[in-house]
Amino acid sequence: MTRIEDISTPRRTKEIISRHGFSFKKSLGQNFLIDQNILYKIVEAANLSKDKGALEIGPGIGALTEKLAQTAGTVTAVEIDQRLIPILQEVLEPYPNVKVHHGDVLKVDLKELFRTNFGDVTKVSVVANLPYYVTTPILMRLLEEKLPLENIVVMIQKEVAVRMAASPGSKDYGSLSIAVQYYSEPKLVCTVPHTVFIPQPNVESAVIRLQVRDKPPVEVDDESHFFEVIQASFAQRRKTIANNLKVRFFPGEGRERLEQLLQEAEIDPSRRGETLSIEEYARLSRVFLKAGIR
């Protein structure tokens, strides 16, 4: 029996694209991966097995999907570009454990998708080469919906990956770092040069694994208020936390009450937002709520 060449090789990728007359849409951020080693690193980081499932977002022509199908028990791929559906159905025909779903992952009913596709597996991970222009909205939706996920392993813009994994006090640490770390434990897997894609993106990429937490690392009384305090604290990075919080929560008032509440939360008003830990933000949110500050 003749072995079919992997989808991800440069030769087969170009052959599939050419045969189907496919043209890349810049508006959809389409960059197809043509490097076997990177694909193996992505799949390995997801810790998949035959009793687990994988949800892929933006499968393209199926290079990563093929590797997932060989490792996981069940794979569901959500693709927004209708032109790719017949290509995926053709190239993935040897893999009966793969379902291809046409839709926008930002609009799909994810809980229903999980119910109908992953009922027979123990755990599910999201594994994807994400379009860079919608990375953050997609990841935050996956995390905020509290889906039964084990890991989220994604290829994203390196700069964004570094921000997600950043620690307090670093120049990359911000509201995105805290939001991601509230729901998961991020770890950078590897960096990826632009030369391993067709077409080549203008930015460096990285693979990051978000190990989804069973519960957040801090107790928060009101999640939306907690995140609002964080957003306000980073409104202008060069300003102190007191100056930023005053604009959002104490407009037209003096600083006395704000500084009193900051002291109660054991936070120096002269500190900047990027120096505060997630525990300090949780404490500050609790102090504000107790004082009726919303």
Number of C-alpha atoms within 10 A of each C-alpha: 3 4 5 8 10 17 24 23 15 17 12 16 20 15 13 15 15 11 9 12 8 13 10 13 10 9 8 14 16 23 21 23 26 23 16 17 8 19 20 13 14 24 21 15 19 23 14 22 18 13 14 20 30 33 26 26 24 27 27 23 25 27 24 26 31 22 18 29 22 16 20 23 21 26 28 24 24 21 22 18 16 11 14 20 18 13 19 22 16 12 16 21 11 12 15 10 16 25 17 19 17 17 16 14 20 14 7 13 10 15 12 10 15 17 10 10 17 20 12 13 16 14 17 25 25 23 28 23 25 23 19 19 13 13 17 17 11 15 17 14 14 19 20 11 10 14 15 16 21 23 24 25 29 26 25 25 23 21 13 19 25 18 19 26 21 20 20 16 14 11 12 19 22 24 23 19 22 24 19 21 22 18 21 22 17 22 18 16 18 15 17 19 13 16 14 17 17 16 15 15 18 9 13 15 21 21 23 26 24 27 19 23 17 12 11 13 15 13 12 17 12 13 12 11 18 22 18 16 22 26 19 19 27 20 17 14 14 12 16 18 26 21 21 22 23 19 14 15 16 17 10 8 11 10 15 9 13 20 17 13 17 19 14 14 18 12 19 14 18 12 14 20 28 24 16 20 15 21 14 15 22 23 20 22 26 20 17 20 14 11 11 8 13 14
